Amino acid sequence: MSGRSILADNFRIKFYSTDIFLLAYIFCQLAILAASGGIQRDHLFLFYIASALSIAAIAIVPRPEGPSILNFIRASYPLFLLVLFYYVAGAQIRILELSAHDNFFNALEINLLGVYPTIALQQIMEIWLNELSYILYCLGFVVPVLAIAMLYNKWHLRLYYNFILALEIGCCVCLIISSSLPVGGPEKALQNMYYLGIYGSNFVEIVSYLINSYFVSYDSFPAIYFCIIIISSFYLWDFGKFYVVITFIALISVFWGGIYLRYHYLLDGLAALIIAFLAVAIASYTLYRSNAKQT
């Protein structure tokens, strides 16, 4: 992957595409803070400045050729920052006291379809599908973990860098949109309407508690979780038909489960699909340009 080298003092700082895109995300979030009057929130402002300085400091660390612990950490650190940015973006919405924009999504679904999809699914399906929905929704995590494990080896190292860049682009675009246009999702907007008793068993109580504890509010649109699975699936398809089948099942399950469990509107998943496609296209073009320069 191409990078831009600068001599600073006695250190050689090399910014790769993944580093540059994270810095661009930080700049966008600072712009959102300024536009909403949140630039006066010192702790948010300092957090993003500290993140930018951390990325600059990490750029000093060389990325050695071939698989190694140092290489893996240098290439994978954006994953940690993306998780951190995810929670900060959710807290930022609450701190800035931004209101959720669910009316548009509710009106769009009821006007186009004549019914709320989440309610329709719950009414026509048996109660036991609550447990199945949670299981399938949670199993979606296997896809990105599998992609990381499969891609990070000596045959697919450059493709792994490309995968990290695609995840960065997809996640950051989703977080920027959700930061400036918070959406609570059907679980909040339709909480007083028909809803199955999903807390009727110990399994559901435990799993739903974990999901609600680790997923922030107002991150419905776009569906960042679905976006991650789509991107991961694309990079797994090169490994054979088995992975195509597995990821296809995961994609359908997460999309269906997200609607059934009232985590997302239909539009959330469709937007995530478009963002994931564009993220992979941009990352693939970056890899193509990098290979063209080397040849």
Beta strands, then each sheet from edge to edge (+ up, - down):
strand 1: 3-8
strand 2: 11-16
sheet 1: 1+ 2-
end
